């Protein structure tokens, strides 16, 4: 007689029922596994604990190396005009600060706010730059988190090795600008997005929105990262989506997140619409050489050797999936490579294409592409099966990386640092009583004020600052200290004509005005008007700064 099947145990039946529903529900969305599939699973508990301890000790050592490399020689390179600009803005009172943000410098506003608070605890150059070091060091665990979610602990650890010794990160960790903060927040933005893909939740969605908003306020080019993330889901879909309905549901949730981000950064978008490309009109049109050089520097070397190794490693990471790279709704293994490639390449390619109409590509603005590169390289390196060969390759990479780090301690990758400090000291040393000074562009006054404040031992942003160190400032000048109106404008011909009646000598500090196709109108006006009243002219040239002294005899 046929017997009916025995009833399932009461504790097992609900689990089986849920499992059946999971694989029969047509709207179910396949997610990547909760834990990477290539982690060690055959070790005994004792061996697993030993491996885990070694892993975390290695990570802590990498963190220590990262801190040491970024603090070493932190004050070796002189402060230059961009760093002085950061400090002088951070020293402004809130009224002038908000005016400057709205009319002149909304980009990097989050960094200026943080720097303003940081300056309450110290003012020397080492301490000022250490804020960027702090942000760079915080990026290491953030990159570990992202790589760990995409791959496994081994890839995450190698990514941290590459980042800790990466000269491009060291270069901008040692500058009082927003680039380290920008990189940190961009990494967190992608990290929360990947966490949402793995396990959608309200918490990861809020984290993604907040990190993305803060990244945009740290640097406007973070919108390129958000655009790349949009392309990932609009073009490629979610990893392993089984139905079109499931894909649309996930995209709809992200669409609401992007709307929230857009509304939150609307003031910055209005600023960009109002000013156009004015704040970056000095950016040159890039060529193929500039793009290739950017990737060489992003890899952390000052020659092509390290970039060549990284290129081979990236190819090794994506080669097994090359036939699926352009397809939608692929497996987790394919989708993560697609995500990293778009993170690395889309912002660069988009800005290069846009630069045919208006130059907008600048290497250091693309620093947020670094995590995508390093994670891909780490994944490619782990395709080396022989342990000795992997160790030898990593050793070679570290030696080349250290060579790049030692290079950036004394040089800059993608720009020539101006000598505004040396020029200011020269003027202050040579000035006589009754002298006056005019600045070619208002921004040139900012490094002058910074280095003058070091001489005076006072804070030039203070409303009560009355030190008369150096020549009398004629332009830009709207009060005893810096005013928001001192950040914009041009001097007039009438001002130049009136100088001779009250001053025997006139200093002029010029910056970035080297003639390419003849002098610009402002320099031409100086050349035409001043010799009428000041027949004698002396010139001194500093890197990217020219000092002129017009005198009557």
Helices and strands as residue ranges (DSSP letters): H 10-24, H 45-71, H 81-90, H 94-103, H 109-118, H 125-150, H 153-164, H 167-173, H 179-198, H 202-218, H 222-231, I 232-236, H 244-264, H 266-275, G 278-280, H 288-299, H 304-319, G 322-324, H 332-354, G 363-369, H 370-381, H 387-408, H 420-430, E 436-439, H 444-456, E 472-475, G 484-487, H 493-499, E 505-511, H 521-533, E 536-542, E 545-551
